[in-house]
């Protein structure tokens, strides 16, 4: 008798539990799918000799800027939500940025801020492994001596920005919210560009990725620091500003014609 009366109640409880758990199950399945896709090795990790990509690689130089429109469906849930939000806040189809840093042999690498810290990866490997919707290259033309190239490379390799993923996600969220809700001048007055922790609090940048790009252009002597400070609060620079080639450069330096490296339909 007790079982007959309790069965409907147990069924209702089970249904409620299933409804409550379903979002968590969906998020878990999504994360599992993304991690599985990331573990897949690309068919190639180097460009074919003589291909258009290979020719482009030969033309890359330290200081060239890369903009990324990341595919949120190929990101972990929290990162995906931030990617969509940042594109809206930045008013740009790009939510991420990187900068080319050549080694002493002339091989181009991509330096960028990721959710696990600053990474420096070979250009061809970074592009071939990418699942972005679009990658745009903006050449930065300036006189880059071997001394300058080595200086920028040492700068990137010397950065020790390593944070737990939860911290970097929080920094990204806070930076985007600050850009949307407060005046940049109220963020504090850091020394030029912020590329190292602690960057939580008043001095959190709108885009940590852009801060790395700007610090490299400044280190290379391409960006005009004084003009940048007059033009815009340094921490408020976004991928949109790079996309529009609005960042002030020193005399003799200029942005080249932007062109698309990758587009996924």
N, C-alpha and C positions, 0 to 999 in steps of 0.2 A: 504493500500500500504506500509506504514512504517513497519507494523508488518511482512509483507512478506519478506521485505529486511533485517530486523533485526534478524529474526529467525535463519538463518545459523550462524550469528555472535554470537548470544547468546548461541547457541549449542556449538560452538567452545570454547567459554569462559568457559562454564560449563565443557567441557571435560578437558580443561587445569586445571581448579580448582580441578577437581576430581583426575587428575594425580598428582597434587601438594600435595593434602591432603592424598593420599593413604598411603604414608610411615608413616605419623602421626597416621592414623587410625590403621595401622598394629601394630605399637608400642603400641598404647593404648590397643588394643585387647590382645596383648601379656602380657602386664603388668596386665591387668584385669584377665587373665587366671592364671598367677603366684600367684597373691594375693588370688584368689579363692582357688587354690590348697593349699596354705599355711594355710588357715583358716580351712581346713579339719582336724579333729582330727584323729590321728592314731587309728587303731583298738585296740592297746594296748599301754600303757605308761610304763609298767614294763615288764621285762623279765619273762618268765615262769619259775617257780621253777624247778631246775634240768636240765634246757636246757643248751646247749653249751654256750649261751650268759651269762646265770646266773653263770655258772662255771668260765667263763672268768672274770666277774665282781668281783668275790671273789679274783681274783689274782691281780687285779689292785692296784697300789699304787701311792702315790704322786711322780710326776716327769716323769711318763710314757708319751711318746709323741704320739700324734695322727696326722696323715696326711690325708688330705681330697682332693679328686678329685671331685670338685663340678660339677654338671650337669648344663651346662649353659642354657639349655632350661627351667630349673626350677628356673632361676634367673631373676630379673628385668633387662631390656635391658642394662642399663649402667654397672651393675655388671657383666652381662654375657659377655659383650665385654672385660671387664678388666680380667675376669677369663681366657678367651681364650688367651689374650695377655700375661698374667703372666706365663701361662704354657710354652709358647714359649720362653719368656725371661729367665725363670728359667731353661729351658731345662729339665723339669720334668712333669710327668703326674699329679703331685700334685700342687695345687695353694693356699692351705690354711693349717694352722696347729693349734693345740691346745695342752693343757697339762692337765694331770690328777691331780686333787687336791682332796684329801680325807678329809672328815670332821672328827670331833672327834669320831664319831661312826664307822668310817671306810668306810662310803658310798662314792664311787668315783664320782666326778663331773668333768666336762670338762670346763676349763677356756680358753677363746678364744677372739680375737678381731673381732668384727663384724662391719658392717657399721653404727651401732647405738651406738657403744661403747663396753666396755669389759663386757662379760657375763660369768656367772658361773652357769652351768646347770647340773642336775643329769645325769650321764653317760647313763643309760638305756633310759631316755627320749630323750636325744640328739641323740642317735643312731636310735631309733625307729621313730623319726620325720624327720630324715635326708633323703634327696632325692639325695645324692651324688652318683656318679658312683662307687666310691671306697673309703673305709676308711681303713687305715693301722695303726696298733699299733706297736710301737717300745718301748719295755720295757727298762727302765733305771735302772740298778741294782746298788744300793748304800745303805749304812746304813742310814736309815731315822728314827730317833728317834721321839717320840711324840712332843718334843720341836721343831724339824725341821719341822715336818708336820704342826704344828700350826703356825710357822713362815711364811711358804709359804702361808697358807690360809689367814693369816692376810694381807700379801703382796698383794694378788689378791683382796681381799675385800676392801683394802684401796685405790686401784687405782680409780681415778675419771675421767678416760678417757671417756668423753661424747662429741661428736661432731655432728653437723648437717650432714646428709647423704652426702650432696654436698661436704663438707670438707673432709670426709673420702674417698670418691671416688677420689677426687683430690689428696689426699695423696698417695693412692694406685697407681694411674696413674703416678704421679711424681716419686715415688720410683722405679717403674719398668723402667721408661725411664732413670732415672739416672744410674741404674745398666747396662743398655744397652749402654749408650752413654758416660759415664764419668768414670774416675778412682775412685775407692772407697775412696782413700786417699784425694780426693778433696772435700769430702762431709762435712768436718768439724770434730771436735773432741768432741763428746758428752761423758758424763760419762757412760761408759759401754754400757748399752742397753737403748733404748728410749721407754718408755711405757706410757708417759704422754705428753700432748700438752704443749707448741707449738712444733709440729714436722714438720711444714711446712718450707721449705727453704733449707739451706745447709745440715741440719742434718736429713732430711727425710730418713727413712730406706727403704731398698728394699722390706721388708715384715714386716709390723707392727705385724702380727700374730706370726711370728718367734721371733720377739723381746720379746714378752710376754713369749714365751716358754723359751727362753734363760735367761730371767730375773728370772724365777722361778727355773731353774736349777742352776743358780748362787746363788740364795737365799738359796737353799737347800744344797749348798756345793758340788754339783755333777760336775758342769762345772768348768774347770780350767781356770779362767779368764786370767791369764798371758799367758798361752799357746794358748788360743783362740786369744788373741790380736796379738801374733806372727804369728799364722796360717792364720788369715784372719781378714780384717777390720770388726768389729762387726756389723756395719749397713748393710754390704753386705751379711750376712748369709741368705740363702734361704731354702725353703723346700727340695731342692735337696741335700743340705749338711746334713740335718737330715735324709733324705731317705738313703743316703750312709753311715750314721753313722760315719761321718768324724769329728764331733765336738769334740775337745779334752776334755776329762773328767779327773777328779782328780784320783790319785792312789787309787785303791780299788773300783772305779766306772767303769762300762762298759755298753755298749749297749747289750741288749738281742737280740734274733732272731726275726726279724720283721715278723709279720703275718697279714693276711688280716682279718678285722672284718666284712666288708660288700663289696659285689660286685654286681653291677646291670648290667645286660646284655642289 
